[in-house]
């Protein structure tokens, strides 16, 4: 980095020049023509400035053409160019930026002061910094009530984004994402990592999170889990600019698991009289199987406009390595956003285009993580220039890296065009049509390796997936403003069709000729197994909304949406989702008009219903298959002597159920928005209660005599309740000083509870490993949160050297019915802290986030950290020798022994930046901004969890009931340092 920075500095220095400095005089007043005292006037970024006197007058040394920056607490900052006359007159307006901030409310926008629902907005300058691949990473810790959890540390890993608690038992808890008015599909598109990786984070201008039912009900059937609205950047007339940014990052394993070193391993094996298979080396397999990962990124954007048109165009290229070898991610993304107006601005056409090519090579992370934790540390990974094929009885993981590949190639194209016409004054018709098309090819292969059993033939799994999502919308908006009365009416219709198809085949037996199996499919010697599926889902909706305001004090919003989905049966095709919200701008009342403390105060209250249609397609229809086993066949041919000669019979695999209904969430919300001391302290407080009903699930029938052993149904009377409190606070210092700081944060308390379930328990979280068949970890129980750990209570080791569990029901036996609710994976508290400091041209930003009140089940420890493995020359941790009297034959079982606290506090990212003083360098008229920054991610972690990281979710679900808080050989997380250069012309 030294040479490029030196060259840049030399280039900037070579253009250095001074204009002729003189004493510039001026005056500054407010909109009532009253002089302002104490206004700070700075000459560009030079650090030279002055302060206005009691008459609003000031004098400052500057040159003609210099930029003066004026700032004053409670006023909007302003920039002016020094004219040839050398005299400046400036009028500052009141800083009501927060009140006038435009918020996306779904099929439209509104001023923040007019919003009645619970909507949180995050703009691009407040996003998380660093190596960011998808929008979820931008949001983590930024919004109260929103818990963003990465499933693993893999680049581009999938995320769990939960808004105001889990409201469904199935995996369909992801919020609806809307990008520039286009609703994305939550179903799979064949990408094994996060499907939102196609969005270039640098293209995003703002993200609005619609949290309560009033805000989200306009999206009806897909809004039960909240709505995240992403708005990409647009050009602005008269503000043409070019931005170039380049960054490079270095990442490494952030946290090791404390397995035994080679010497400790030898001592521990001798202490238990185990079989020591000593390779004579000292190998740290966590070092051997991870690497220093490099990430490079370049982004170019152009924006601007003139007259009636504007544009924004961008191109970016990313190359990100994972800390596990054989793992990298490349993304090439382009975007074009155009806006054109005509007919005296009554006709407007917006066009949004994005295209992404996404290439991902994934490591066999489960196997790699297993090896790095349990391989014998006395065996060498390499022997000089030689690479041993085996480490003890296991394949050398460095060999497996050479013969294994998991390669995905995704091309995605999203286009949306939206012409709108103002028919008469205030009445606007808008038509929007778009398509989101994605194709993915994925190959998972092993090269033939004849010298090792199980790898000699080679194998290939190939998947081809396409996803076509088309949407057409018609809306009619009428705006009527008569001063005291302000009315906006919206009516609309939308139709969306989502078509997904996948083809797959598996084959093996490839010649060992150095050619990858994916390039010689026809050479396979073993039979090919094939599979395929295709689904088409349609959604048709009618919606309307009325916003009314009286005298900018009293607000009301009423919404209704009717959704019809092909996923539901003929008896319940449509669902209806109403909402109503009230708002009171208390600060506009006369009794607060002259308050020196309360600048802004608004009370909100809402009630509404939203739906959840995230269920598999076709489940309301019967399905059949062929079978000639059991009672499914009959020997029609009297001469038949074997089962193979019996005819196939047609049997049910799924029963028709046309009565299946939508899951419905009913939510109430009371909120308070405030700004104190002239916007120095701002924040909001929300109380909410959300109840989900008509829970959809595939369950076993109560009557054992049924054509199928499972069926889909709405579970009667069962409810999932989420209630809680959200608080967000932000404080800004006096911006007229050299040193400016801001401190803020948010905290959420969420209580989740399942009530009135007809089942004693619904289990999930399947345990994988020898001796664990059928064991589960999570359970859904009455009176407990989703994600509850339902396990036996571990008391220690008995006199026989075996596990000792509590007999909780007192029947004298230790059985499955002694399991109990031992905690939940869902945190009770979600919190974040942020601070930013600036001194002249330097700035520093810190972002912390954390959770509390949750547990983690350490499946890694259950699987491999035991005395028996140690006795067989496999590595482990102190957990295996915690009990000296434990017998080597004792096997780990699902219990509280492997349940740990999941609380953590993380320094998510920290950024130190410097903005060059371009005016002093004499290039201020050519270059608008040059910024250097360094960002650290995952710099500090405070937790008692013994695994790689407490932010995980890699369990295996049972019966489509999602699981939480299980750490099954999760991909380790990196600690990353990123260096970036941004230049704006």
N, C-alpha and C positions, 0 to 999 in steps of 0.2 A: 504493500500500500504506500510505502514512502515515496517511491519514484513518481507515481501518478499524482500524489498530492503536491509534491514539489513542483512538478511541471505545471499543475493548475495554478499554484500560487505565483509562479514566475510569469505565466500568461496574464494573470490578473494584475500583477505588479507592473508589467510592461505597459499596461493601458492606463496606469495611474496618472491622474492629472488634476490640478486644482483650478476651479473657476475663480473669478475675482470676487473675493469676499467683501461684503459691505454690511452696514447696519441696516437690517430690514425692520421696518416698524409695522405695527398692525394693531387691530382691535378684535375682540371676540365678545359676542353677545348671545343671549338665548333667543328663542323664537318670539318672546315678548319684547324684544329689543332692550333688555336689561343687561348691563355689563356683567361679565362673569369674572370673578376673582379666583386666582389660583389655578387657572388652566395651564397645563404643561404643554409647551411648544418645543418639539424636538426637530433638529435638522437631520432628516433621513434616519439612518442608523448610526450616526456619528458619535452619539453621546453628548453632543453640544446642544444646549437648549436654554429655555428661559421660562418664566412663569408670569402670567398676566397680573397686573396690579389691581387696586380697588376699583379703577375705572375701566377695567377690561383691556388695558393697553399693554403692549409688550414690545421689546426690542430684542433682536436675535441676530448674531453674525451668520450670514448666509450669502449665497450667490444667486443671481437670476437663473431660474430653471431648477433650483433645488426643490426638493419635496419637504414641506413642513407637515409634521404629524402632530395634531392637537388632540389631547385627551383630558377628560374631566369626569370625575365620579358622577354617575347618574346621567351622563350624556353619551350620545353615540360618537365614537372617535371619527375624526375626519382628516383627510389629507388634501393639501392645496399646493399648487406650484407657485413659486415666487415669480410674480410678473415683472416685466421690464421696469415698471414704475417703482418697484421696491416697496410698495405699500400693500398690506393684506388686510382684508376685512372678512371675518368668518362668523357665521351663525351656526351654533351647535343646537341640535335637537335633543329632546328628552330620550333617554335610552329605554325605550319600551320594546327592545328587540325580542325579549322573551315572549312578550304578549303578542307581538306581530309575527312571530316565527310561524312559518307555514308547516303544518303537520298533515301527513297523509292519513286520511280517515277511511280509505276504501272507496273506490270509484269517485274520488274527489279529494279536495284539500280543505283545510280550515285554519283560521288563525288560532294560535294556542289559547288565547283568551276566550274563544268561542267553543272550545272542546268540552264536552260533558263526560266523555268516557275516559278510562284509564289507558293512556297512550304514553309510552316512553320513547324518546327520540335520541339517537346517537349520530352525530355528524362525523365527517371524515377526520376532522382534526382531533376528535376524541377517541378514535379507534385505537385498539391495542396495536402496538408496533412490533416489528421484528419479522421473522420468517412466518408469514401468514399465508395459508393456502386457501381458506374458505371463509365465508361470512361469519360462521359460528365463532371462529377464533377472534374476530374483531369485537364480538359482543361480550365475551366472557368477563364477568365481573362488572359490567357497565350498567346493567338494568336490574333494579330490585325485583325479586320474584322470578327471575329467569336463571335457571341452573344449567350451565353448559359444561358437559363432562366429555372429555375425549375417551373413546373406548380403549385406546392404546397410544403409545408414543410413535407409531409409524407415521411417516410423512403422509399427509392427506387423510389421516384416519377418520373413520366415521365418528359422529358425535351424538350424544344424547342431549337434546335441547328440550328442557321441560319448563313450561310456563305455569306457575302457580300450582304445582303439584301434579302427580300422576292421576289421570282421570279414567284410565282404561286398563283392563288386565292384559290386553294383547300388545303386540309390538307397535300398534298404531298410535303412539303418543307424540309423534313428531308434529310440530306446528305446520300450518300451511305457509308456504313461501310464495310471495307474489313479487315478481321482478318487472318493474315498469308497467304494472297493470296486468301482467300475464301470470296466471296461477300455475305453478309447477306441479308436476305429478310426483307423489311420494312413493310410487311403486318402483321396483328395481329396474335399472336400465343396463344391467350387466357389469357395472363398474364395481369391483370388489372393495373399493374404498369409498370415501364420501362423495355422493353424487353431486354435491354443490361445489366441488372443486373446479367446475368449468367456469365459475364466475371469477373474473380477475378482481381481487380486492381493491386494486388501485383505481378501478373504474367506478367504485361505489361512492356516491355523494352522501347518502344518509340511510339509516335503517330505523324504521318505526316499528315498535312492538305493540300490537293491539292486545291488551291483556284481559280486559273485562268483557262481558257479553255485549254491552252497549256498543263498544268499539268493534267487536269481531262479528256480531250477528249478521252484518251485511254480507258475510261470506257463508253464513248458514251451515250447511251440512259438513263442512270441512274445518270449522273454526273452534271445535270443542277444546282443542289443544292450544288455542291462541293463533295469532297470525303475525308473521314477520314480513313487512313490506320493505323491499329493497328498491331504492331509487338510484339509478346510475347518473353519471355526470352529464350535463348538457352544456352547450355553448351559450354565450351571452353576446348580444349585439354590442359592438363597439369595444369588446374586451378580448381581442385576439391574442392568443399566447401559445407558446410551445413549451412543453415540459419534458425534460429528459431526466430519468433517474436510473442509477445503477447501484447495485449492492452486492456484497459478498459476505457470506456468513460461515462460521466455523462452529461445528457442534460436536459434543462428545458425551459419553455416558454420564448422566448427572449424578447417579447414586448407585453404588454397588450393594449387593446382598452379601452379608458377612459369612460366606462359606469358609471352610477351613483352608488354610494355606497348606503347602506340601508337608512342612514339618509338623504342623498341628494335626494334619490328617494321619501321618504315621503314628504320632503319639496316641491319638484317639483310638485308632485301630488296635494298637497293641494293648491299650487299656481294657478293651472289651474282648480281647482274644479273637479278633476277626482275622480273616484271610487277607494279608497284605500283598497285593500285587504291585510291587514297587518298580516303577519304570526308571527310577534314578534321576528324574528331572524335578524342576519346580516351575509349574505352569499355572499362570492365572488365566483360566479359560474365559473369564469376563473381559480381560484385556485382549486375548487372542481373537475372540469372536465378535468384537466391536471395533469400530474405527473412528478416526476423526472425519466427520462428514462435512463436505463443502456444499454450499448453496450459492448459486449465482442467479442474478435477476437483472433484466434490463426492461425498462418501460418507457415508451414514447407516446405522448399524447399531444394533440393539436385541437384547439377549440377557439371559437370566436363567432363572428357573424356581423352582418351589416344590413341595415334596412329591415326587411321583413323576414330574414332567414338567419338561422344559427346552426352551428355544427359542433360535434365533438367526435374525434376519431382517436383510437388508441391501438397500440400493438405492444404485446409483452411476450417475453420469453423467460421461462423459469427452468432451472435445472437444480433439483434438490436431491441430495443423497441422504439415505438413512444411516443411522449409526450401525446397523447390521449390514454387512457386505451383501452384494447381490440384490440391493434394494435402492432404487432411485425412481424419481418422478420427474417427467418433463411435461411442461404445458406451454403451448403456443396459442395465444388468444388475441383476437382482433375484435374491435367494436366500432360501429358507426351509428351515431345518434344525430338525426336531422330534424329540424323544425322549420316549416315554411308557412307564412301567413299571406293571405290575399283578400280581395274584396273588402278593402278598408279594415283589415284585421278581423273580419267576421268569419272567414274560413281559415282554419289552421290544420295542418297535417304534420303529425309526428311519426317518425320512422325510427325504430330501434332494431339494429342488427348486431348479432354477436356470433362468432364462430370460434370454436375451440378444438384443438387437437391435444389429446391427453394420452401420454405414454407412461406406463407404470410397470416396473419390474419389481416384484415382491419377493422377499426372502421367506423361507419356510420357518417362520418365526417361532412357532411352538417347539419345533425340534431344536432350533438353535438355542433358545432360552433354556430348554431342558438340559442340553449339553453343557452350556456355560455354568450351570449350577451343580450338576451332579457328576461330570466326568472326573476321573481320577487325576488329581493335580500333580502326581509324580510322573505322569506320562508326558512326553514331549509332543507338542503340536507338529513340529517339523524336526527333521534330523538332518541338519546341514542343508544341502540343496534338495534332499529327498523329502517327500511327503508321505508319511506312513499311511497306509490305507485303513488301518484299524487303530483305535485307541482302546486297548484291552479287548473286549468282545464287541465293541461298538464301532460303527463306521466313523472314521475321522470326519468331523464336521467340516473341515476345510476341503475334504474331498467331495462331500455332499454339495457344498457351495458350487463346485465346478460342474456337477452333473444335473443340478436342479434349476429349473426356471419356472416362474409364474409371470407371464407377460400379458399385459392388457393394452389394447389400443382402442381409444374411444374418440369418435368424432361427433361433435354436437353443434347444432345450428339452431339458434333462436331468433325468430323474426316477428316483429309486431308493428303493424301500421294502424294509426288512429286518426282519421280525419274527423273534424268537428266543425259544425256550422251554427252560427248564431242566427236563428230563423227570424226572430224579432228581438227587440231589446230585452235582455234577461233570459231568453229561452234558447237553449243550446242543445242540439242533437249531436251525439257522438257515436260513431261506429268504429269498432276495433276488431281486427282479425289478426290471428297470429298462429305460428306453428313452432313447436319445439321438437326437433328431430334428433335422435341419438342412435348411433350404432356402435356396438362394442364387440371386438373379437378378443377372446381370452384363451391362451394356451398354457396348460400346466403340464410340464414334462420332466421326465428323468432320462438322461442319456444312458444307453446300455453300459454296464460296468461289470463284465463277466466275472471278475475275481471276487466279488462280494455277493453273498446270497441275498436274494430279494431285490437285487439291483441289476441282475445280469441281462434281463430282457429289455429294459427300458419301457417307458409308457408315455401315453399322451392323452390328456383330457382337453377337448376343444369345445368352447361355448361361443355361439354367435347370437347376439341379442340386439333387437331393434325396438325402439320406443318412439311412437309418433303421437304427439299431444297437440291437438288443434283446438282453437278457441275462437268463438265469435260472440261479440257483445254489442248490444244496442242500449244506449242510455239517453234519457231526456232530462235535462236539468233546468229548473227555473229559479232565478234569483230575483228577489223583490226587496228593495231597501227603501224605506220611507223615513229614515232618520230614527225615530223611536222604534219602529217595527222593522225587523230584519228576518226575512223568510227565504229558505232554500228548500226546494222540493226536488227529489231525485226519483226517477222510475226507470227500471231497466230489465233487460232480458239477456241471459247468457246461455250458450250451448257449448259443451266441451266433450270431446271424444278422445279417449286414450286407448291406443292399440299397442299391445306388447306381445312380442313373439320371441321364442328362444328355441334353438336347435343345439343339440349336444351329442357328442359321441366319445367313446373311450376305447382305446385299442392299445396293444402292447406287442412285444416281440420284434424289436427293430434290429437291423444289422449293426454291428459295431464298426462303422465305417467313418466315424467322425462327423457325420451329418446329423443335425438336430432332427428329432422325430417329427416336428411340425413341418419340416420341409421334405419328408419322405413318407407321407401317410400310406401310400400304396405299398410300401415295402413291409408293412407290419404282417407278422405271421399268425397272430392270434385273432380270433373272431372279434368283430366290432360290435359294441353295445351302443344303442342309440336311444335318444329320447327327444321329445319336442312338446311345446305347448304354445297356445296362442289365446289371447283374451282381448275383447273389445268392451270397454266400459263407457257409458254415456251419462252425462249429467246435464239436465235442463233446469233452469232456474228463472224465477221472476222475483224481483225485489223492489222495495221502495223505502225512501227515508225522508223525513221532514225535520228540518232544523229551524227553530224559531227563537228569536231573541227580542226581548223588550228592553229598550232603553240601555242596552249593553250591560244590563244587570241580571236579568232573569232569562234563563236558557232552557229549552226543552228539545230533546231529540227522540224521535220515535222511528223504529225500523221494523220492517217485516220482510222475510224472505221465504219463498216456497221452493224447495229443491226436489226434483224427481231424478232418481238414480236407477240405472239398469241393474245395479247390484242387489236390489231388493225385490221381493216378490210382488205378484200382481195385486195383493191385498193391501200393500203398504208402499206404493211406488213413491209417494210424495211425503215429505216432512215439512213442517211449518215452524219457523224460528222467529219469534217476536222479541223486541227489546224496547225499553224506554229509559231515558236518563234525564235528570234535572241538574241544572247548574245555577249557582248564585254568585255573581261577582260582588262580593261583599265590599271590596275596596272602592267600588264605584258609588257606594252609598254616601250620603252627606256626612254621616257621623264619623267616617274615616277619611274624608277628603283632605283634611289638614294634618293628618297623622305624620309625625316625623319618624315613626317606627315601622308601621305597616305600610308598605308600598303597594303590595298586591296581595289579595286574599280571595280565594274562590273555593266554594264548597260544592262537591259533586255527589250525586247519588244515582245508582243505576240498577236495573234488573233486566235480565234477558235470558234467552235460551239459544244454545248452539248445538250442532250435531257432530257426529263422528261416523263416517262411512268407510273408514279404513279397514275393510274386511276383504277376504279373498273373493274374487269374482265367482259367479255361478253357484254359490252355496245355497241359494234358495231352490235350485233345480236338482232333480234326481240324477244320479250318475250310476253307471253299470260297468261291470267287467266280466270276464270269463273265468271259470274255475272248474276243475275236475277233481277237487279234493273234498273229503268229508261228505256232507249231505248235499253238496252242490251238483252231484252227478248221479246218473242211474244207468245200469248196464242194459241199454236197449238191445244190444246184440247178445243173445244168450250164449254165444260161443266166446265172448270176451273173457279172458283169463287174467289179465293184468290191468292196473289202473290206467296205463297209457292207452288202452283200447277203449276206455269209457269215453263217452261224448262230453264235451264241455257244456256246462250250464251257465246261464246268465244270472248274475246276482247283483244286488245293490252294493255300491260302495258309499253312497250318500243318498239320504231320503230327501224328497222335496219338502220345503217348508215355506209356503208363500206368505206366512204370517210374520216373518222376521221383520222387526222394526229398527229404526235408527237408535243408536245410543244418543241420549240427550243430556246435555249439561245445563243446569240452571244455576245462574250466578247472580249474586247481589254484591254491590260494591259501594262503599262510602269513602270519599277521598277529599283531601284538603290540599290545595296548592297555595304556596305563599312565597312572598319576597319581602324581606325586611331590610331596613336601613338603606333605602335607595338601591336595592338589588345587590347589596353586599352579601347577604345571606339568603339563599333560596333553597326550596325543597318541596317535598310532597309527602303526604302520609295517606295510606290506603288500608282499609279493612275490607276483606273479601270473604265470601263463603260460596263455594262451588260444589254442587252435588250432581253426580253422574248417575243416570238411571238407564233401564233397558239394556243392561250390560250384555254384550254379545260374546258368546264363547262356544267352542266345540267341547261338549262334555259327554260323559257316559250316561245312557238312559237309566232312569230309575227302575223301569221294568226290564229285567234281564232278557226277556223273550222279545227281541227286536231283530229286524233284518240286518242292522249294522250295529257295531259296538260303540260308535260315536255319532253325535249329531249336533248341528248348529242350532242355537236357540237364544232368545233373550231370557236371562235368568230372572225369574219373577221376584219383585220386592228388593232385590239386591241393590245397594247403593255404594258409591265411592265418594267420600266427602273430603274436600280440601278446604281448610279455613286458615286464615292467617293475617299477618300484619306486615306491611312494607313501609320502610322509611328511607328517604333519600335526602341528603343534605349537602350543600356546596357553599363554601365561603370564598370570596375574592377580596384581596387586599386593595388598597388605594392604588389605582393604576397610573396615577400621576407621578409616582416615584420611580427611581431607577430600579429598585428591587421590588418585584411584584410576585406574589405567590397566591396559590389557590389550594384549598384543602377540601376534600369531599369524600363521600362514600355512601354506601347503602347497606341495609340489613333487612333480611326477610325472615319471618318466623312462619313456618307452614306445618300444619298438623294434617296428616293423612290418615283416614280410617275407613275400613270396610265394614258395612253393617248389613244385617238381615240376609246373609248368604245362606242358602239351603244346604250348603256343603260344609261338613266339619272342617275340611281343609282341601284346598286345591294346590297341589305341589308343583314346583318347577325348580329349575336350577339343577340339571342332571349332572351327577358327579362322574368323571371319566377316570378310568384306571383299574388296574387289577384289584379284585376283591371289592369293588365299589359298584358293581352292576345294580342298577335300580335305585341307588341312593340319591336323595335329593337334598337341597339346601334351603331354598326359599319356600314359603307357604303363604297362601292367602287365607286368612282366618278372620272371623268376626271380631270386631273390636280392636283389630291391629292394622297397622299400615301395610300397604303393598310393599313387597320386598322384605317382609319379615323373615328372619332366619329361624327356621323350625328345626331344631337339632336337639341332641341329647346333651345333658350337662356333664361335662368332664370333671371328675373329682380328683384324679391323680392316677397313680399306679398302685395296684393292690399287692398283697403279699406274694401272690403268684407271679408277679412281674408283668401282669396284663392290665389293660385299661380298666378303670373303675368309673362307672357312670352312676348318676343319681337315679334312684327308684322314686320318681316324682309322683306316681299315682299310688304308691304303697302296696302294690299287689305281690311283692316279693320277687318279681321278675324284671329283667331289664329288656324291654321290647320297644318297638316303634312307638307305642302309645306313651312312652316316657319322654318323648320329645316335647319341647316347649318353645314359646316365643321368646327368643334370646336377644332381641334387638332388631333394628331395621337398617336396610341399606340406604334409605332415604334420609337425607340430613334434615334436622329440624331447623337449623339456622344456616342461611346462606349470606355471606357478607363480602364486602369489598371496600378497599380504601384507595384513594388516589391523591397524589399531591404533585403540583407543578410549580416550578420556580423559574424566574427569569431575571437576569441582571444584564442590562444592556443587550448585547448580542448573543449571550449565552442563555440556554434554557435546559432545564432538567425535569423530566417527568417520571413518576413512580406509580406503579399500579400493583396492588396486592389483592388477592382474592382467597377465600377459604370457606370451609363448611364445618359444621359441628353437629353432634348428636347422632351420628351414623356409625355403622359397623361395616367391616369388610371380612369376607370369608377367604382365607388364604388357601386356595386350592393347590397352589404350588407346594406349600408345606405339607399338606395332606398327602400329596402324591409321592414326594421324593425325600422329604426330610424325616427319616426314621432310622432307628438303630439297625434294622435289618439291612437296609441299603448300605449303611456304613460298614457293616460286617462283611459285605460282599464287594468291598473296594470301590464303592461309589461315594462321592463327596456329599456333604450335608452341612448343617449349621449346628449351633449349640442346642437348638431345639431337640435334636435327636438324642442328646446325652443329658438333657435337663434332669431326668430321673435316673440316678445311678443303678437302681434296682430293676429298671425296665428290662424285660427279656428281649433278646434279639428277634424272637419269633412274634413279638407283639406287632400287630398291624394297626395303622392309623385308621380311624373311623370318623365319620362326620359327627362333629361335636363342637362344643364351645372351646375345645383346645385350640382350634384353628380360627377362632373368631377374634378379631382385633378391632381396636378403635380406629375409625376412619377420619377423625378430625385432622384438619391441616390448615396451615396458613402459608401461602406461596407469594414470593415476589415474582409476579407473572412476567412483568417486563419493566425495564428502566432504560430511559433514553436521554442521552446527553447530546445537545446539538449546538451548533454555532452558525449564525447567519452573517455572512460577510457584509461589511459596510460598503455597498456598491457606489454610493455617492462619493465617499472619500477616495475610492479607487478610480473614480472618473468614468465608470461604465454604467452608471445608473440609468442612462437613457437607452441603453442597448439591452442590458440584462436586468431582469426584474428581481431575481433572487438567486443566490447561491448558498446552499446549506450543506454542511457536513454533520453527520450524526453517527453515533455508536449506540447500539441497542443490545442489551442483555436480556435473554429470556430464561425463565426458570432458574434464576440466580440463587435463590434461597428457598428452602423448604423446611418448615417446622411441622413434624408429625411423629407419632409414636409407631406408625405402621412399619413393619419389618420388611415389606416387599420393596420392589423398585419404586413404586409410586402409588399413593392412595387414590389417585383419580383414575379409576379403571371400571370396566364392565365387560368382561369377556366370558361370562358364563354361557352354558348351553340350556336353552329353554325347553320346557316340556309342554306338549299340547298347545302350542302357540301362546302360552302365558309367559309374558316376558319376565326375565330375571334381572336382578340388580346386585351390584356389590360383590361379585365373585371375580377373584383374580386367578385366572387360569393361564399361566405362562404368558402374561401380557408382554407385548413389545416394550422394552425399556424406553424411558423418556430421556431426551437429550437436554443438555445445557448449551445454549447457543449464544454467540456474540456476533452481531451483524454490523458491518460498516457500510454507510450509504452516502451517496452524493446526489443531490437534487439541484437541477439548474432550470430556471424558468426564464424564457425570453419574451 
